[in-house]
Amino acid sequence: MNYTLSHILSHSLMAKAVVLSGQNVLETQPVESVSVIELPVERFVRKNEFVLTTAIGCQDEQIFLSFVKEIRDSGAAALAIAIGGYIHHIPRVVLTFAVENNFPLITLPWEIRFSDVIKSIISGIHQWEQLSQHNVDDLQREMLRFFLDGRSIRDALQAMAAVFGIKVALRQDGTGTVILPTGQAREEYFNPDFLDEAPPTGTGEASKWQKIRKTTFQIFPFQTLNQQNVSLIMTTDRPALLPIPDTTLDQAVTPLNLWFKMEQPHSEKIQEEKAAFLSQLIQGKWDDSKELEMKASSYGIALSDTFIVILGQPESDSSKNQRYLAKPKVEELILVCSSDLERKTFCAFYEELLVIFLETKDDGRKDFILFLDQVTKRLADADFPAFSWGIDDRPGSIPSLPNHFSQAKTALEIGRKYQGPGHRMIYSETAFYRALEALSRNEAANELVQNTLGQLIAYQGEHGLDLLPTLKCYINCKGNVSQAARVLSLQRQSLIYRIQKIEHLSGRSLSDPDDLFVFQLCLKLLND
């Protein structure tokens, strides 16, 4: 979709023009503007400009060569030289440079007026832009007909590729799912590694041609009506092709929304069915094992498979509707990650929690660590909210899933409570925290906390002296007064005063191992 040198040369006005070099780029070299330039060149030439010149002042071969070099280095599309006035032939050294650099050098008869050439080129560019807009309008109408006729989005992409004269594909950002035109295999259509390496492009950023290895590509990101982030990926074998304007691409991709919008009701129904099956598994409510096995098989899992249960909680302030719309994409991303590890998986949302049953084989711990590392990265790349994770790392089969779900939920709650949102907690590592929680419900333990820290809390409230933070820091620094003073930004003598006040109010000594243990325990219980 470019106005090229070949279009200019096809005009009757250019019938006597002679192309001396760069003949193999005439069909592909785009032309965006036209100008008349004489010495000096400086910065007056734009990229992809058709330059006209009489070469006045270029009678010296070296000056002429320097002039042509500057025009070429400016990114001009071609240089057309009027022969018969100041220059009667092109020096061999100049012609050799143009041929070696594949730079189009064109001669024109002296009698051709530059004003006529400029008028024809400007008119040609304008007509080409109108034709291009007409082609995009036709493309929109054709894609709409495809949708109404029940044809696939792949047919729409194939039509788009034909109009633009390039290869196109859709990538659903975050999950990495790629949609290619009808009848195309990924390995045949693109370089096998290209789509994995092609970077995401931020919305609002003008798309342009880039290069990875030997693939020249342009990425145009857009958001569908149902809030999916999608990128149109275009590749070309024509290195001089101008980037397709974002305004043109925005108009071209608008009909694609019809296919994505049509997917939403179907996706919602799948979500409801999966959530119902998940609820059945979690609650252990099934009467017919054969029916259960058939249902599990429809989701690619079997009763004999062993799984690790992983729960994720999105830490987001988004509205419930926005989170719901994101659920299918999160689940799709989970399936991509499990496929990369060659593990079966079943996942669905249950009461706003993401529930994942990850198949495990030999080393279950290694499985879920690699899996969650990959999931976390893909979620971040797709701009999803951070997740907190709870994992029951003991493998179990489907009949034992209710118990494993309960323990994974306990791990999730403890992790969020003691480590904060966005962390992972494994159930086998929660024994200490579960013991703390049990103690926090014990009357004797609560009495111990009150007797040990009650006076400190009261004094702190009355006098504004941070005794509890001081106590924590001192214990964390293993009783090193100098280190604790630096952390707290206190003078050593001020810290010693606070320590003495803590010991006096609590009736316990920080130098006594038993009392130190009581302080640590009470601080833990107090935080609980």
N, C-alpha and C positions, 0 to 999 in steps of 0.2 A: 504493500500500500504506500509506495513512494513515487514521487515524480522524479524521474532519473535523467541521466545524460542522453539516453537513447530517445526519450520523448522530445528533448530539445532538438536533437539532430534529425529527427523525422520531419520537422517543420520544413516547408518548401523554401523558406528564407535561408536555410542552412544547407541547401542542395550542393553548393560549391565548397562547403567546409571539408577540410582534410584532417582526419584523425591520425596523428603521428605516433602516439603511444597510449598505453592503457586501454587498448581495445577490449580486453576481457572484462573490464569493470563497467562498461557503458550501460549494461542492463541493470546493474545493481547499485551503482553509485547514486545516492539521493541528491537532489538539488533543492535547497530551501530558499535561496535568494540569488540576486544577480547584482554585480557592481562593475564599475570601470575604475581601474587602478593603474597609476603610473608610479615611477619612483618618487619618494621612498614608500615602501610597503608599510613599515612600522606595524601598527595594530589595527589597520583599517579593513582587514579581510576577516570575514566570519567563516566558521566551519560550514562545510557543505554549500559554499557559495560558488556560483559560476562567474569567473572573473574574466572580464574583457580588458584588453590593453593594446595600445599602439607600440609599446616598448620604446617610447621616446627616451633617449638618454642611455640606451642599452647597446650602442654600437660596439662597445668593447665586449669581447666574449666573456671575460670574467665578471664584469658587471651584470651582463645578461644572465649568466649562470647563477650569480648570487640572488638576482631578482626572482628567478624561477624557484630557487630553493626556498626563499622566504614565503612565496605564495603557497608552495606545497606544504611547508611546515605549519602554515596557518590553518591547515585542514580544509583548504579549498577543494571543491569537487573537481574543477578542471580550470585550465588557463587557455583562453582563446586569443590568439595574436593576429592582429590585422597586418597582412603582408602587402608591401608595395609603397608604403609611405616612409617610415623611418627604418624599417627592417625589411630586407628583400629575401632573406633566407634564414633558416634556423641553424645556428652553429652546431657542428657535430658534438661538441662537448655538452651543449645544452640538451640535445636530443638523446645522447647517451645517458645522461642523468635521469631524464624523464622515463626512458625505457627501463632502466635498472630499478627504478622506484615505482614502476607501474602507475605513474602519474599521468592522467590524460592531458596531452598537449594537442591543441587544435589550431589550425591556421584558417583564417578567413580572408577573402578578397578585400582589398582596400575600399572598394566602392560600397560595401555593405555598411549601412549606417548603424552605429551602436544603439541609437535610440529605437530602431526597429527591432533589433535583437532583444533589447531589454523589455520592450512592450510585449513581444511574443512569449518570452519566458514568464513574465509576471502573469500574463493571461493564462498561460499553460498551467502554472502553479495553482491559480485560482480555480480553473476548471477542474483540475485534478482533485482539489480539496472538496469541491462540490460533488464530484463523482464518488469520492470516498465516503462522504456523508450519506449520499444516496444508497451506497452499498450497505452501510451500517443500518440504515432504515429498513432496507430489504431484508437484511439478516434478522433484525428484530421480528419482522412480520413472519419470516419463515420459521423461526424458533417458536413463535406463538402457535403457528399451525401444527408444528410437531407436538406441542403439548396437548392441544385440543384433539389431535388424532391419536393420542395415547402412545406416542413414540417416546423413547427413553432420552434421558439427559445426555447420553453418549452420542446420540444422533445430533443433538444441538451443538455439542463440542465439535463434531466432525464438520458441520456447516460453518462454524466459526473459523476453524483451521483453514477451510477452503477460501473464505473471503479474505482473511489476513495473509494467506500464503505462508503460513508457519505451522509448527506443531503446537498443540495446546493440550492442557490437562488441568484437572481440578485437584487440589490437595486440601483436605480438611485438616486445618492446623491443629496441632496438639496430638491427634490420634495418628496422623501420618497417612490416613487412608487416601488413596489416589484413584481418581476416576478418569479413564482414558476414552478417546473416541471409539465408536463402534468398530469391532473387529480388530482392535489393536492389542498386542501383548506388551506389557511393560518393558520387557527385556528387548523387544524389537523397536519400540517407539522411542525410548530414551536410552542414554548410556546407563547401564545397570546401577552404577553408584551415584548417578547425578542427583536423583530425587532425595537421597539420604543426606547429601551434602549441601543441597540448595538451601540457603538461609531464609528464615522468615523475614518478611518486610513489614515494617510498622505502618498501620493505616495513617493516612495524612501525609505520607512520604511519597514524593513523585517516583513512579517506577521507571526504570531505565534498563538498557541492556547491560548485563554483566557477564563475567566469564568464569567458569570452573573447569579446569583442565582444557578440554577441547570443545566444551559446550557453551555456546552463547545463549543467554537466557534473559527473560524479563519476567518479573513477578508482580502481579497486581492483586493486593489483598482487598477483600470486601466482606461485609457482614450481611448475612441473609436476614430475611424478615423474622425468622425464628431464632435469631441471636447466635447463629453459628458463624465462627470465623473461618473463612475459606480463602484460598489463594488461587488465582488463575495463573498457571505456569506456562510460559511460552518459550519455545526454543527455535532457533533459526540457523541455517547453514550460510546465510548471507551476512558477512561481518559488517558491511556498510549500512545495513538496514537501520532506518531511524526508529527510535522508540515509538511505540504506538501511544498516542496521547492518552492520559488518564481519563479525559472527558469522553473520548471515543470508547475506551474500555468500559467505563462506567455505564455507558448506554448499551454496550454489547452484552454485559453480564446481567442486566436487569431482568430479562426473561428467565434466567436460570433460577430466580427466586421461586418461580411457580413450582418447579420440581421439588425444591427443598420444603416449601410450604405444604405440598401434598404428602410428604413423608411424615409430618408431625402427628396426625391422628393415628396412623399405623404404629408409630413409635410409642405413643401414649398407651395404646392397647397392649403392646409387648411389655411395657413397663409394668402395667397392672397385673398381667399374667405371671411375670417373674416374681413380683412382690408377693403375690398370693402363694406361689410355690415355696418361696423362701420362708414365709411365715409358717407354712406347714412343716418345713424341715426344722426350723428353730424350736417350735413348740412340740415337735415329735408327734404331731397329730395325723397319723395315717393308719388306716385299717387294712388296706390291701397292699401287700408288699410288691405284687406284680404290677399293680397300677403305678405305684411309686417308682418302680424300676423303669417302666416305660416313660414316665414323665421325666425322670432324671436323664434317660437316654436321649430325649429330645433336646436336652441342653448340653449334650456331649459328655456326660459324666455317668458313672456306674456305681451301684451300691458297694462293690468290692474296692473301689478307689479309696485311698486315704488322703485326707486333707489337713491343712493347717488353717485355722480360722483367723482371719484378720478383719478388724473393724476400723473404719475410718470416720472421723467426724470433721466436716468442713468448718473451718474457723472463718466465717464470713458474716458480713453485715448485710448481704444482699437480701432482697425480698424473697419470700417463699416461692413465688412464681418464677423468678430468675433462677433460683437453685433447681427448680423442677426441670426447667428447660435445659439445664446443663447436664442433667443426670444421664441421658443416653450417651452423650459424648464422653463423660467420665467412664461409663461402663465399656464403651468401645475402646477407649485408651487402655483400660485394664486388660482387655482381651488381647490387644496388640502386645503388651508387655509379657503376658503369660505365654503367648505364641513364640516370642523371641527366646524364652527359656525352655521351650518345648514342654510346657506343663499344661495340663487341663486346668480349667478354672470355671467357677460359677460365681457371678457377682450380681448384686441388685441392691437397691436402697430399701431399708426397713426402718421406719420411724426416723427418717432423716439421717440414719447411719448407713454408711457404705459397708456392705457385708461381702467379704471375699472368701470363698473356699478355694484355696490354692493346693493343687495336687503336689504331694511330696513323695520322694523316692528314697534315696539313701540318706543324705544329710539334709533333713528338713530345715534346720537353722540356716544353712547356707542358702537354701532356696528362697526363703522369705526375705533375707537381707538383700540379696541381689535384686529380687523382684521389687521390693519397696524403694530401693535406690533408683531403679529405672522409672517406677511410677512417679516418684517425687519429682524427678527431673522433667518428665513429660508434662506433669501437671503445671509446673512452674513455667515451662516453655509455652504452654497454652493459656497462661494468665488465669488459671483456676486458683481459687483460694487455697491457702495452706491447710493441710489435714493433720489432725492428731491421730495417732495409731495405737491400737491395743491388739496384742497378738497372744494367742494361746499356742505356744510352740510345741505342744505335744500332738502328734498326728492322730487322727481318728477317722473312722468311717462315717457314713451318713447316719446310721442309727444313733451314734454317740454325739452328733453335732449339737443338740440342745445344751449339753454340759459344757462343751468347748466354747460355744457362743457365750454362755454365761461368764466363763472365765476370761475370755477375750474382752468382754464388756467391763469386767472388774479391772483388768489391766488398763483399758482406755481411761476409765474414770480416775484411777490412781495416778496415771501419768499426767493427765490434765491438772489434777489437784496439786501434785507435788513438784512437777517439772514444768508445768505451764503448757499453754496451747502450742501445737506444732511439733511435739515430741513423740517418740515411740516408747512404749512400755511393753515388756514381755511378762506374761503371767508368772513364769518361773522365777522372775526377779522381783516379785512384789511381796514376798513373805514378810520382810521387815515392815513395809508400809501397812500390810494387813494386820500385823501384830500391833502396830501403833494405833490403828483404828479401833481394834478390839479393846486396847487399854483406855482409849479416849472415852469409851462407854462405861468404864469401870469407876465406881464411886471412890474407891481408895486411891486410884491414880489421879482423879480430879482433885481430891483433897491434897495429895502430894504437890501438885502444881500450884494450888492456891497457897499452901504453906511456904513453898520455896520462892515463888515469883510474885505473889500477891502484893507484898510490901514494895517491891521494885516497881511494879506497874502503877501503884498508887503514888509513890514518890515522883515517878516520871511524869505523871499527869499534873501534879501540883507544882513541880519546880522546873519542868521542861528539860530535865537532864536525861539524855538518851542512854539509860542504863541497859536495856535489853539489847540494842544494837551493839553496845560496847561489850557486853557479855558474849554475844555470838562471835564477834570479831576476835576477841581474846582467845576463845576456845579454838576457833578455826586457825589461828596463828600458833596453836599448840603452846600457849603460855608465854610466847616471846613478846615481851613488853615493847621493845624497840620496833619490831615489825608491826605490831598492832597499832602503835602510835602513828606510824607512817600511813597505814591504811586509813585510819580515822582522821588523819590530818590534825592530830593533837600533840601538844607537848608531852613529853614523857611523864612529867610530874602531874599533869592533869589526868592522864590515864591512870596513874597509880592511885590518885584520889578517888576516881570512879570505882576502881576495883575494891578499894577498902570500903566504899559506901555499899557496894553490892554484897560484900561479905557480911557487913554489919546488919543490913536490912534483912538478909536471908537467914542469918545465923549459920551459914555454911562457909567452908574454907575452899578456895580455888586451888590450894596446894594439896588438898586431901583427895586421893583418887576416888574414893566412894562418893564424896560430895560432888566432885567434878562429873561423875557419871550421872548423878541425880540432876545436876544442872542441864546436861545434854539431853537427858530424857524429857525433862519438863519443857525445854524449849521446843522439842519435836512435838510433844503433845499439845503445846500451846498453839503451834502453827497449824496443827490439825484442826 
